């Protein structure tokens, strides 16, 4: 029993572990470098993979998520895709196949007032939905009956956050809310998952008026659950035909498209999303960085292990002479590798625990560690993968030593390990150069986007967002705006029916004087505005004048079956209309025949082109109409004196709260809104910059270990050259020259690959930087400098030793 194979195997494994621990501890510098490299690589990769795992998990918890899609539309006049559709699509879908399930979401609600208060509030993300919403989205009900609340027209369900915001507690069942003319009773409190693109501060039943709207109305988010055998292409083709035929009199104005529910978070960055979605590009970059960091850490381990194989040669020879097989030695060396990887994994876990709060701020995600869940699995897989990847070649290489050659020293004449180390070092150098250039290009592109001329001024501009349109776009609102204008520190005030940092969602065909079918303009993007729009927004007037209260006819007015208003157009629209001299456009009468009543517009001004929204999208010609807006909500834009901006903001908020009877007005600086548009690009830049720096640091660690070994191996050569008259600096260059040649090969390999990859990424932008050869030369020069300094620091020390002492020790 005592000599059974199982007992012998356990005893042998214990012997392997004992021997491995002794071998590892015998070379403390080698151990420290390996642990440092593997710990940094693993900790960095773990943080990245934790973020990637979170991003990839969005919307997967919802019922039947794999067969659920969001219906979207590509509007040809705007050349843009939107996540909204008509509520009447539900009927068309059911007619096509009765097995298709549809749920609709209509965003928005009138101002809310608590039963015991006269102050009006705005609900955050209020949603009117179909009763079957729970068949599409996972919703945790904390109190009450959500299904019953959605089945009745006078009940409302509040999210956990909204309940606390409005009432300060969660026990609110039966509380009363006044929404417009209707009183609602709170029937449920719920919580939505964080990892969902859907956001709802409140849920109530969709109104009959919205649900019965025609195909021309695009005011709901439609989610459809498809049977597996439905032909999606045929379905979309049929729906698109019906939509254009019935809603647009046969004109091809819109194309219907579908997006998988689980793809929305990473692959949709449309206007009117519920949240600021993530980015598939960011996730892919993070995955690449995680792989690169693990590869670099493994390369360091391989290089240092094979370089120091000579120190294990006698041990291998003796063990083989005593009967140990190659397989047994392979197992021993693999166990040593896994042992070091496990130690590094423990240190990496500690580092992740320490760094996670700061990393969460960087990526703006509530990441957490669950050792019994996804994080534990990621940690285990990463440690085992690195241990196997880093240990397999050294184990094969060392265990393959022939006993006779080992004892005679002949094994040192093999070139395989040397060429492998050089090849891996070249790969490290190429990765370093690529990451350096990528960091520079990304920062340059981000700076270009943020410094791109917008046509409007952003400094000291205050936006008041989300005010009911009826309170602004009517002729009697001038008293409110005049009161704001009179505040100290306010230079100009105007109104707009959208934000300059948003996406234009209005476009109609404009008819010009003497227009023929050949000279007709394509549909033109529109924006509703108030008096002094050019002054308040800092637009550049090229011809004509601003909207002005001095000219009361500028404001939108109806006259029976027609209407009039003044308009300001952008330079590109004036050129499209055929005016080579911009002044010639002033005074021209244009028609908006699609409006009801038909709108006759007089051009009173031409301004420089305006970049509405992100520079990721193409700049569109724009027409601004004074006093007219079909939108539900509008905004106030104020131009402030910079030195009084902060104080004036407080005064503006107090005045509007009193006049509009609201305590939750949303105020923001236009400059902050503009910078927020490039949140994903800024995050990419930070992530790449930080982890590129870590990759370079890991390369330096590996280079330091190899250089230290190489310097020790060549110390006798250095001593003899010094005796023969070689200078210390020339000896340093001699030892560093080998590594510099390898870095030169790295540059040759990295430059074309990096150029191609970055060029493919830059094609996503409408405005892009040109890749400069100088960036590549600088990246190569920085890599050379890092390499030379790392090697030279050790070589200088070796070259400074007394030759007599070195030769005596050999």
N, C-alpha and C positions, 0 to 999 in steps of 0.2 A: 504493500500500500504506500509505504514511504517512497518507493522508487517508481511510482506511477508516472506516466507521461505528463499528466496535468501538473503534478507537484514539481517535476523537473522544469516544465515550461515556466511556472511561476518563479521558481528559483533563478532560472536564467534571465527572466525579465527583470527581476530584482537586481541581479548582477549587472545587467545592461544599464539600469538607472543609476546604480551606485557609481559605476565607471563613468557614465555620462556626466553626473554631477561633479565628480572630481576633475574630469577633463575640462569642463566648462569653467570651474572656479580656478583652475591652474593658470589661466591666461586672462587676468582681470581686465586689462586694457581692451583686449579683443572682445571680451564679454560686454564691457561697458559700451563700446561702439556699436555692437550688434543690437544690444538692448535699446540704446538711444534711437538708432535708425528704425528698428521695428516698432518701437513704441510711438514715435512721431507719425510714422506711416499708418499704423493701425488706428491710432486715435483720430487722425485726420479723415481716414477712410470711413471710420465708424460714424463720425458726425455727418459726413456727406451722405452715406447710405441711409442714415436715420431720416434725414431730410427727404431723400429720394423716395424712400418707402412711404413716408407720409403723403407726399405729392401724388404718388401713383395710387394711393388708396382712396382718393376722392370719389364720392358717390357710389362706391361699390356696396355700401350697406343697404341701399334702397331695394325694395321688392322688385324682382324681375328686372334688375338693372341691365342685364345683358341684352334684353330685347326692347329697351325703352329708348326713344329718340325725341329730340326737340325739333319741332318744325321751324325752319328759318326761311327768310326771303332775301333774294338778291335783287335789289331795285336798280334797274338799268339807268334811270335818269340820274340817280345819285352815285352810281358805280360803287355801291356799298352793300354789305350784307348786314341784316338785322335779325335779332332773335325773336321777332314778333310776327304775328300772323292774325288772320281774321277769326273771330269766334265762330263764324259760319263754316269754317273748315271742318268742324266736328261732324256736321251733317254730311258733307261731301265724303269724308273718310268712312262714315258708317254706310253710306250708299255704295261705296266701292267694295267694302268687305265688312259685313256686320260683326265680324270677330275682332275688329280693331277697336281698342279702348282709347279714349281721349280724355284728358283733363286740361282745364284751362285756368290760367292765372291772370288776373287783371290787377295791375299795381295802382296804388293811389287811394286816397280817401279825403273827404272834406275835413276841415279843421275839427278837432275834437275838444270837447269841454267836459270836465268832470261834473257830476251832478251837483256838487256843493260849491262850484267855483264859476266865476264869470270870465276867467282868463282862458284864452284859446291856446291849444297845443297842437303840434303836428305829430301824428303817429309815425314812428320809424318803420319803414318798409311794410306798410299796410297792404295786405293781399286779399283780394276777393277771389274765391276759388270755387271750383265744383266740389260737390260732396265726396267724390271718389279720390280726392287728393291723397288720402292715405294708402291707396292702391299703388301709388307711384313714388311716394316719398316716405322714408322712415321718420316718424314723429313720436317722440316719447311724451305721453300724457302724464303730467304731474298731478293735476287735480281736475275734477269734473269729467264731462263726457264730450269729447271732441266731435264725435260723429253726430250727436244730437245738436251740438252748437251749429254745425255746418248745414244741418237739415232745416233750420228755422231762420227766417229772414231777419229776426230781431235779436239774434244772439251773436256774440263775438268771442273768439279765443285769443288770449294774449300769450306771448312768449314769456319765459321766465325773466328775461332782461327788461321787457316792456312793462311787466307787472311791477317790478321793483322801481322802475323809473317813474311810473305814473302814481303808484299807490304806496311805495315803500315797503311792501310786503307781498307774500305769495298767496296768502289766504284771502282771496278777493272774489270768490264765487258769489254771484248775485249783485255785485257792484254795477252801477249805472254809468253809461257813457253817452254823451250826446254828439253824434256825428251829423253835422249839417242839420237837417230837419228831422232826423230819425234817432230814436233812443234805442241803445243796445244794452243788453245785459251780458255780463261776463259769465260764460258757461264753461270755460275750461282754461287751464294753464298748461303750456307744453314747452318742450325743449327740442331744438333741431340739432343734429350732429354738427360738430365743427368741420368735419371733412365732407362738407356738402356745398355745392355751388349755389344751392337754393337758400334764400334768406327771407325770413318773414317775421316781422315784429308782431303782427296780428293776422288772424284768419277769420274771414266771415264769408257768408254765401255770396256767390256772384249774383249781381242784380239781373232781373229779367231784361232790363233795357240793354245792358251790355251783351248778354247772351244772345239776344235776338238781333244784334246788329248785322248789317249786310256784309258781303264779301269785300267791299271797298274800305271797310273799317279795319285798321290794323292796330289793335289795342290789347291783345292778349298774348301770353306765352302758352303755346300748345305743346303738350307732351303726349306722345302716342306710344302705345304698347302694341307691337306687331307680332302676329303669329309667325313662326319660323319660315313658313313656305310662301310668304308674300313677296312678290317681286318688287323691290324698292324702286328700281329704275322706272318700271312701268307705272307704279303708283304715283311717283312724283311727276312724270310726264303727263299723266291724265289730270292730276290736280292743277298743274300749271296751265294747261289748256283751258280748263273750266274757269280758273281765276281770271285770266286775261280776257276771256270771252265775256264773262258776266260782269266783272268789275271795271274793266277798262275798254269796253266796246271793241274787243278784238285786237287792241294794240298790245304788242309784247312789252309790257312794262315791268313784269316781275317774274322771277324764276324761283320755284319752291325747292328747298333743299332740306336735308335732314342731317342732324349731328347726334352721334351716339351719346347717351347720358354720361357715360364714363369718360368721354373725350372732351366734355365741355370745359373742365377746369384747366387742362393743359393746352388745349388746341383752339380755344375760342377767346378772342380778345375784342369782342364786338362792343358797340355802343349799347347801353341799357342792359348790361349784365347785372345780376343781382350783387355780385361781389367783384373786386379786382381779382381776376383769375391768375393762375400761375402761368408758367411758360415751359413748354416742352423743350425749348432750346436751353433754358437754364438747367432743367433736369438732365438733359443729355450731356451738357458741359460738366455738370457735377459728377455724373457717372464716369465720364472720361477721366476727370481729375482723380476720382477714387481709385480707378484702375491704375493710373499712372503712379500715384503715390505708393500703392502696394507693390507695383512692379519695381519702382526705384528702391524701396526698402528691401525687396527680395534680391535685387541685383547686388546691393551692398553686401548682404549676407553671403551670397554665392561667391562674390569676388574675394571677400576677406577669408572665407573658409577655404577656398581652393588655394589662395595665395599662401596660407599658413599650413598647407597640407604636410609640408616637410616636418613640422613639429610632431605630427602624428605618425610619421613613417615607421619609426622603430616600434611603436606600439602595435601597428598593423603587422609588421614583420614577425614580431614575437608571437602574437595571437595566431597568425597563420601557421607558424612553426609548431605551435602547441595543438593544432588541429581545428582551429576555427574556420568555418566556411565563409565564402564571400557573402552569402545571404545573411549569415549571423552578424557579420560586420556591418552590412548595409542597414540591418535593423537597428543596431546600436547607434550608428551615426544619424539615422532618421529620428530616433528617440531623442538624441541630443538636440537636434533641430527643433523638434516639437516642444521640447522642454524650454528652450529659449523663447520660442514663439508663445508658449503659454504664460511665461513670466512677463513678456512684453504685452500680452493680452490683458493681464491683470493691471499692469501699469497704465495701459491705454484706457481701460475702463475707469480707473481713478481720474485720469485726465479728462475723459468725457464728462464725468460727473461734475468736475470743477468748471469746465468750459461751457457746459450746456446752456446756462442762463444767458451768457454773452452771445452764444451762437443763435439762440432763439431770437434775440434782438436783431441780429444780422439778417436772418432769413424771414423774420416776422411770422413765425409759426410756433404754436404751443407744443413743442416736441417734449416727450417724456421718455424715461427709461423703464422698460418692463423686462426684467431679466428672465421672466417666465414666458415672455411673448416674443414679439418681433425683434426687439433689441438683443435678447439673449441668443436668438437664432442667428442674427447678423454677426454678433461677436464670435460665436462658435465657428461659423462658416469662415469668417475672415481669418481667425487664428489658425484653423486647420489648413486653409488654402495657402496662407503664407508659409506655414511650417513645412508643408509638402513641397510647395513651389521652390522655396529657398533651400530646402535640405536635400532634395532628390539628386541633383547633380553632384554636390560635394560628397554625398554618401556613395554614389556610384563611382565617382572618381577615386576617392580614398580607398574604398574597399577593393578596388581593382588592382592595387599595387601588388606586383609580383614579389614574393619573399626574397628571392635571390637579388633582384634589382634594387629592392628597398635597402637591403643590408649593404649593397655595394654603392648605393647612391646613384644608380643609373636612372632612377625614375625622374630625376631633375632634368633630364635631357628631353622629356616629352614636351611637345608644343601645344597639345590640345587645350589644356587648361589656360595657358598663356593667351592663346588666340581667343578663347571664350571670354576671359577677363577683359581683353581689349575691345572685343565686340560689344560687351555689355556696357563698358565705359563710354563707347561711342554712342550707344543708344541713350544713355543718361544725358550726355551732352546735347544730343539732338532734341530730347524732350525739354531740356532747360532752355535752349535757344527758342524753340517753338512757343513755350509758355511766356517767355519774356516779350516776344514780338506780339503775341496774342493780347497780353495785358496792355501794351502800348496802344495797339490798334483799337481795342475796345474803349479805352479811355478817350482816345482821340475822337472816335465816332460818337461817344456820349457827349463830349464837349461840343461837337459840331451840331448835334441835335438841339442841345440846350442853348446854343448861341445863334441858332438859325434865325434870320430876320422873320418876325411874325407879322409885321405891319401894324402892330399895336404896342403900346407901352405897358409894362408889367409892374414897374416900381410904383409904390404908394398908391396902388389901385385896390379898392376894397369891394368885394362882391357880397351881396346879401341874396342868398339863394332860396328857391322854393317858395315864393310868395304866390298866393292865388292870383291867377291872371286877371280876374275880374277886378282886383284891387289896384291894378296898375295900368292895364291897357284899356282905359276908358278916359274920356275927355275930362272928367272931373277929378282926375288924380293929381293935377298940377299943384294943388295946395300942399300935398304931402312932399312932393319933390322940391318945391320952393322952400319948405321948412328945412329940409335936409341941406339945401344949398346955402341957407343962411347960417348954418353951424360954423363955428370958427375952425379953420383948418381944412374945410371942404372947398375945393376949387370948382368942380363941375359934377353934375349928377345926370344920369340917364337910366333908361330901362332897356332890357333885352329879354327876348323870350327863349334864350339859350345861353349857355356859358361859352366863352371863347375857347376854353380848353375841352369842350365837348365835341360831339360829332353832329354835323348838320343832318337834320332829318326831314327838312322841307325842300321840295323842288317842284317847280311847275314850268310849263311851257310859256314863254314870253313872246308876244307878237310885236314886231317892229314896224314902223311906218314904211310902206312900200315893200313889205316882205314878200318874197316868193318862196316856193317850196325848196328851191336850191339855196336860198340865203337864210332859211329858218335857223334859229339858234337851237342847240340841244337844250333839254330841260335845265333850268338855272336854279342853283341853291339859293335859298332865301333865309332871311333873318329879320324878325320884327324888332324894331328899335324905337327909342323915344327921342325927344329933343336933345341936342348937344352930344350926339353919339360920337362924333369925330373928336370933340374936345375931351370928353370924359374917357374915352378909350385910347386917346393918343394916336388916332389915325392920321396918316399923312394926306392932306388934301392936295390933289394935283390940279383940279379945276373945280369951279363952282364954289358952293358953300356948304355949311353944316345944316342939319335940321334945326329950326329955330322957332321959339314960341312967338317971335315977331311976325312970322308968316303962319297964321292960324290954318291956312289952307294946306300946310304941310301934313297935318294930322289926318289920318284916315277918316273919311266922311262918306256916308251913304246918301244917294239921291235917287230913291225909287229903285229902278232896275239896274242902276250903275253906282259906282263908288269912285272916289278920287283919293290920291295920296301922293306925297313926294317920296322919291327914292334916291338913294345914293348907290352907285355901282362901283365895282373895283376896276382897276386899269385893264386887267385881262379880259373882263367882260366887255368893256368899251372897245377893245381891239377886235374881239370876236364879232361885235356888232358892226364893224367896218369903219370906225372913226379913227383915222390916222392922227388927227388933231383932237386931243381929249376935250378941248373947249367946245368942239362941235356937238358933243353929246348933251351939253347943258341945254335945258329947255325942251328936249325931245319928249314926245308923248309915246309911251309904250302901253301895251295892253296886257292884262292877265286874264285871258278869256276863260280859263278853267275855273276862275273864282266865281262865287255866287254871293252878291251880284258881281258882274264883270267890273274889274278894277282898271281904271285909267290912271296911269302913273306918269308923273313928270320928273324927269331926271334933274336934280338940283346940284349934284356933286359927284365927283370922281375921286376915289382914294386909291392909294397904292394897295397892291394885293395883300390879302390877309390870310395867314395860315390859321384856320380854325381847327382846333384839335391838334393831335400829334403830327410831327413832321414825318412819322412813319407812313402817313397817308399823303397822297398827292394833293397839292393845293388846288382848290376849286374856285372858279369865278363865282362871285357872290353879289346879290342884290339885297340892300337893306331897305325895308318899307317902314315908313313912319306911322306909328300908331296902330298897326294891324298885326294880329297874331292869332293863329288857330290853336295855340298850345294851351295846356291846362295850367302850367306854372310859369312864372317869369322871375326875373332877377333885377336887382338894382345894382348899378355900377357907379362907384364914386371915385373921383380923382382927388387925392388928398395932398396937402402940403407935407412933404417928408418930415419936417421938424415937428409937426403937430399931429402926425398920423395916429399915434397910439391914443392920445387923448380924444381925438375926433372920433375914433372907432367907438369908444365908450359912449360918447354923446349920441352917435348914430344909433347904437343899440338901444339906449334908453328912450330915444324919441320914437323909434319904430315899435318898441314894445308897448308904449302908451297908445300910439295911434292905431296900431293893428290889433291891440289886445292879445299879444302873444309873448310868451316867455322863453320860447325855444328857437329863436331865429338862428339861422345858420350863416355866420359871417366867416369869410376867409379872404386872405390876401391873394390876389391874382397870381403873384409870383410863386406862392406856395402851391397853388393849383397847377401851375405850369410844370413845376419840378416834379409833382406827383405823377404826371403822365408818363414819366420815364423811370418809374419805380423798378420795373423788372430789369431794365438795362443797368440801372445803378446797382442793383443787387448782383447782377452778373459780374459787373466790374469789381465789386468788393470781393465776391467769392473767388474769382479767378486771381485777383491780386494777392489775396491772403494765401491761398493754397499753391499758387505758383511760387511764392516766397518759400513756403515749406518744402516744395519739391526741390528748389535750388539748395536749401539748407541740407536736405537729405543727400543730395549729390555731393555737397561739400564733405559731409560725414564719411561717405563711402570713399571719396577721393583722399581724404585725410588718412583713412585706414590703409588704403593701398600704398599711398606715398610713404607712410611710416614703415611699412614692410619693405618696400622697394629700397628706401634709404638705408635700412639696416642691412639688407642683402648686398648692397653695393658699397658699404662703408669701407671695406678693404680697398676696393678700386679707387674710392675717393682719397683715401689716405696715400696710396701710391702716387696718384696724380699730384697730390699736394707736395709730396717729397720731390717730384720732378719739376715743381715750379708753378703749377696751376694756381690761379687766384681763387679766392673764395667765391666771388661773384660768378666767375666762369664755371665753377663747379655746380653752383646752384642752377645756372641755365642748362648745364649738361643733364642734371637729374630731372629738370622740369620739361626739357625739350620733347621727351617721349610723350608726355601727356598733352602738350600743346599740339603735337601732330595728330593725336587722336581727336582733339577738339576741332581741328581743322576739317577732319573727315566728317565729324558731327555736323558742322556748319553746312558742308556740301549736301549732306543728306536732308537736313532739316529745312533749309530755305525753300526749295520747290514745293515740298509737301505742305509746309505752313502757309505759303502764298496761296496755294490752291484752296486749302480749307478756309482761310479767311476771306478769300474772294467769293466763295460760295455763300458764306454767312453774310457778307456785305450786300449781296444782291437783294436781301429782304428789305432794304431801306430805300425810300424814294430819294433821300439825300445821303450821300455816302462819301467817306474820305477816300483818297487815293493812297494806295500802299507805297510808301517811300522806300527806296533801297537803303536809305540812311538808317531806317529802323532796324533792318536786318544786319547791317554792318555794326551798328551799336550793340545789338544783342549778342552778336558773335564776339565783339570786343569785350563786352562785360563778362561773357562766359570764359574767354581766354584769361582775363584779369583775375577772375575768381579762381580759376584752375592754377594759374601761376602763383598767386599769393598763397593758396593752400599748400601747394607742393614746396614752394620756396621757403615757407616758414619752417618746415621740417628739414629741408635740404640745407638751409643755412646753419641749423643746429649741428647736423652731421658734418658739414664741411668745416665747422669750427673746432672739431675735436683734434687733439694732438695726434699726428700720425703714429708716433711711437706707441702710444697707448692702444690705438686701434689694432696695429699690426701684432702687438704682443698678445692680444686677446684672441686672435684668429687661430 
